[in-house]
Amino acid sequence: MPKVTDASEEFEEILEEVASGRKLQPADVERLLQARGKEVLLLAKKADEVREKQVGKMVTYVINRNINFTNICVNNCRFCAFRRHAADPDAFVLTFSEIKQKVKEAVNQGATEVCLQGGINPTLNLDYYLGILRTIKEVSEEVHIHAFSPQEVASLADREGMTVEEVLRLLKREGLGSMPGTAAEILSDRVRAIICPRKISTGKWVEIIETAHRLGIPTTATMMYGTVENMRERAEHLLLLREIQIRTGGFTEFIPLPFVSGRTELRGRVSEPSIPDSLRLHATARLVLGEYIRNIQASWVKLGPRGAQLMLLSGANDLGGVLMEENITREAGGRWGQYLPPKKLRELIWEIGRIPAQRSTLYEILVVWDRPQ
């Protein structure tokens, strides 16, 4: 495509159609993701206007702790630097005592959520996963448990000879409150065959997500972008999420995750997403999904605090969690640390003239901070 310095008539017409309420089609979404020059500014401006109309000036965050309970994994995802073989000296599986201590620390620091994900470790059976949930509930009946990706659920079901629904019902019974919609990467089987050939298919991911929603287990929706996908595949991913949400209403938020290549197998083979690339995706996501998935998250751990601020000016309205601990992006070479205290998150929000609010995992507003303290 030739370099664009001024907005084309076609591009402006697509933005006008957004304002008129027409649902964007694949070619429209692909075109927005290809914005160049002045078009990028127009796209960001339109997304910010739509964000203001849909969710107002409030920017939310959650006080949570991330716990990765094992790094042993039999998958060979080319974008991952976290996985270890069981014989590796730094391989680990957390004991219930270690998990309990981490949860206690989190609750003592005001966490309302613990988020748990691990590698696909074939030695861990369903009893271990149920034991994690019971261990957390021993510490606190109130803390929300956001845990276990669709990949983990699929692997558990296969290992135990159970259906996905049976596994999810047991997890919910023991305290699972919601699921991360990770393992989505790009919902294209062409892409998945290249970057994560052992992971579940697009169809299986959709099946597990929709089963969770039907059982009353809400999930997030994610996209890891910047590996080998093209703009049409990014567009199709967004539109598939829109279709699922229209059917189920079970997504709480959409989280775009720019690929961090630092210590992964793909380092030097793909270019990490630039800030303008991330801006285009966050803004387009607001225009495609905002009517259906109201909350668009900017990941400070992936984008950095200033990058996340720019996304808040381009359609996003949430900064995610304080994390307290983060291993997956750190192992891949992430530069922005594992923890941002609530005060720092509020300062980032105030700096751009917005209103910080602490939320629960399911977006119940807990505290609104009207002005800097």
N, C-alpha and C positions, 0 to 999 in steps of 0.2 A: 504494500500500500504506500503511495507517495506521502511524503511528509506534509502534515497539515499545520498551517500556522493560524488560520482563521477557521471558525466553526463552519462546517458545511450546512447547507440548507436541510439536507437529510437528517443530520445530527440534531439540529434544532427542532425539527418536526417530531423526532422521537421524544425529546424532552417535553414538548407541548402535549404529546399524547399521554405522558405520565400525569401531567396536570389535569387532563380531562378525565382521568380515571381508567383509561384503557389498559388492559393487562398486556404487558410486553411479551412479544413473541421471540423465539430463538434468535432470529436475525437481528432484531432490535437490541437484545441483550449483548450479543456478540459485538455489535457496532459500538455500544457504550463502553465496553471493555477495551476497545481499540482507540479510545479518545486520545487526541494529540493536540499540542499547542493550546490555543484558547479553549478548545473543547473540554479540556481537563478542568479548567476553572469553572466553566458553565455547569459541568456535571457535578462538581463539588457543591456549587451554590444551590443547584436544584435539590440535591440530596439533603443539604442542610435545611432548606425550606420545608421539605417533606418531613424530615425528622422533627422539626419544630411543631408542625401540625399534628403529627402522630403521637409524640411523647413529651413535647414541651421542652423546657430548659433543664430538667433534672438529669444529672449523670449519676449512675448508680455504681456501687461496688459491694462486694461481699467479704466479710472477714472469715477466711477459711484456712485450712491446712491441707496441703497436698501430701499424700503418702503413697509412695511406690513400694509395694510389699515384696516384690521380687524382680530381679533383672535377668533372670534365666528365661530364655526364650528360644523356641525351636523355629520361629519364623526367620526369614532372611531378608527383611525389608531393607532396600538399598539406601533409604533415607534415614536410617536409625543408627545412632552410635551408643544407645543405651543397653542394648541386648548383650548378654554374656552366655557362654556355654557353662554347663554345670561344673566343669572341671577348672574353669578360670579362677584365679586366686581372689578376684574381687567379686565373684558371684555371691548372691545372697538371697535368702528367704527370711523375712521378718517373723519372729515368734509372736504369739499372741501377747506376751508380756511387753515386747518392744512396741507393738502397735498400741497397746493400752497406754504406755508412757507417752507416746507421741500425741495421742488423743487428749490425755490429761493436760499436757502442755498447751495444746491448742485451746481447749475449753478455758483454761486459766487465763489465756490472753484474749478472751472474748469471742472466740470463733463460734459461728453458728453452723458451720459446715465442715465436714471432712470429705475430701475427694480421694478416692482410692483407685489406682490402676496398676497393673503389673504386666510383666511379660507372659507369654504363653508357655507356662512351665508344666510339662506333662506329669510331674510328680505331685501336683497339688490337685486334690479332688474336691468334690462339692462340699464335703465336711469342713475343709479348710476355709472356703469362702463363707459358709454359714457361720463358722467360728469367728471370722473377722467381724461379721455383723453383730454377733452376740457380745463380743469383746467390747465393741464401741458402745453398745447399749448399757453395758455394765458401768461404764464411765458416766454416760449421760443419756437419759431418755429423750432429751430435747434436741440434741445436736442432729442436724440433717445429714444423712449418709448419701452422698452422690458418688456412685461407684460402678465399676465393671462395664467395660466397653462392649459393643455388640460382638467383637471378635472373641473376647473372653467368654461371653455367654455361649456363643456357638461352640467354642472349644470344650467348655464344660458339658454341654449337651451331648456332644459326640463322645466324650470320655466316659460319661455316665450311662450312655445308651438311653437318654431321655429326650423329650421334645424341648424346643426352646421355651414353649409356654410353661411346661412343667418346671423348668429351672427358674424362670422368672417368678412364677408363683411362690416357690420356696424362698427365693431371695427377698421378695416383697414381704412375705410372712415374718421373716426374721429382722426386718427393719430397713430394707433398701427403700430410699425415698425417691431417688431419681437416678438416671443414667447419663453419663457423658456420651454424646453422639460422635465419639472419636472412631478411629478405624475407617472413617469415610474416605480420607485422603481426597482423591478425585473419584467421583462416582462414574467411572468409565472403565469398563473391563479391559480396554486396550491399554490404558495407563496402568491399571493395577497389575497386568501381566508383566509389565516392565519393572515397576518399582516395588511391588509387594506381591509376588506370584503365589505365595502360600496363604495370603489372607482371603477372607470371605469375599465372594463376588458382590457386585453391586446389588443384584437381586436379593441375596441373602441378607445384606445390610438393611435393605428396605424392609424385608420380612420381619427381622428382629425388632427394628424400630417401631414398626406398626403394631407388632404384637405387644410390645411394652406399652405403647399408648393405649391400646385396647384394654389392657389390664390395669390402667390407671397409674402407670409409671411414666411420668414426664421425662423428656430427654432434651439435651441440647442438640444442635445441628452444627457440624463443622465442615470446613474445607481446608485442606493443606495444599497450598498453591505454590507454583514456582519450580516444579520438577520438569516433567516432559509433556505436560498437557498443553493443548492449544486453546485459543479463546473460545472456540465453539464448545469444547468440553467443559470449560468453566461455566459457560452460559447454560449448558444442559444440566450441570450439577445444581445451579441455583434454581432452575425451573423444576427439577425433580423435587427439591426440598419444598418448593411452593405447592406442588401437587400433593405431597404427603400431608402438609399442614392443612390444606383444604379438606382432605379426607379425615384427618384425625384430630387436629388442633393440639397435638401433644408436645410440640417444640416450645421451649421456654425462651430460646435465644439462638442467634446464629453467630458463630465464632470463626472468622477467617484467620487462618494460621499461615503466615509466610514461612516458606521452607528455610531452615537454617542448615547450611551444608557443611560447616567447618570441619568436623571430623567424621563425616559420613563417606560411604562408598561413592556417592555422587559428586563429591567435592571436585571442582575443576571441570566437570562435565556439563553442569548446568549453571546458569547465573541466578544468584539469589534475587528475589523480587526487590525492585527498587521502591523507594517511598512513593513516587508517582504511580507505580504499578499497584501498590497496596491501596493508594487513595482511590484509584479507578475501581478496584474491586469492592471496597467498603461502600463507596457511593452507589455503585450499581446495585449492590445487595440491598441497600435501603429502598431503591426505586422498585426493585423486583419483589422483595419480600416484606417490606415494611407494613403493608396492609394486613399481612397474615402472621408474620413473626415480627413483633413490634420492637424487640430488643436486638440490637446489633452491637457486638462486643469488639473493642479494640484491645488486642493483647499486648500489654506493656512488656511482658517478658520476651516476646518475639520482636516487637517494633521499637522498644525503648520508650521511655517516658515521653520524649518530645514527638516521636513518631506517633504514639498513641494519641497525643493531643491533636495532631493534624487529622487523624481519623475522626475524632470527636467533632471537628469542624467540617466533616465530609459525610455525615450521615450516621455515625455511630453514637450510642448513648450510654454505653456501659464500659467500665474498665476491668471487669472480671474481679479476681480475688487478690488478697495480699499474699497468698500462697504459703508463706513461712518456710517452705521447703520446695524445691523444684529440681528434678534430676534429668528429665528427658531432653529439654532444650539446652541445659547446662552441658550435658555430655556431648551434644552435637556441636558445641562451640558458641552457645549463646553468650552475649556480652553484658546482659543487663541484670544479672544477679538472680537471687531466689526469693527476695522479699522486698516489698514496698510497704512501709507502715501506713495505716489509714490516714494519718496527718498529711503525708506526702501525696497520697492520692487526692485528698481534698484540695491541697494547694494547686495541683495540676488542673483541677476542675475550676477552681476560682480564677485562675490566671486567664482563662478564656471566657470569663463572664457567665459561667453556668453554675448550677446549684448542685452541690454534692449531696448524695443520700446513701446511707447504708441500707442494703436490702438483704432479704433472705435468698436462699437458693432459687425459690420459686417466685421471686420478684415482689414479695410483700415488702413495703417500705417500712423500715424500722426506726430510722433517725434521719431527719432532714437538717442539714447545716446551712442555715440561711445566710450567714456571713462569716468571714474569717474570725477565728477566736484569738 
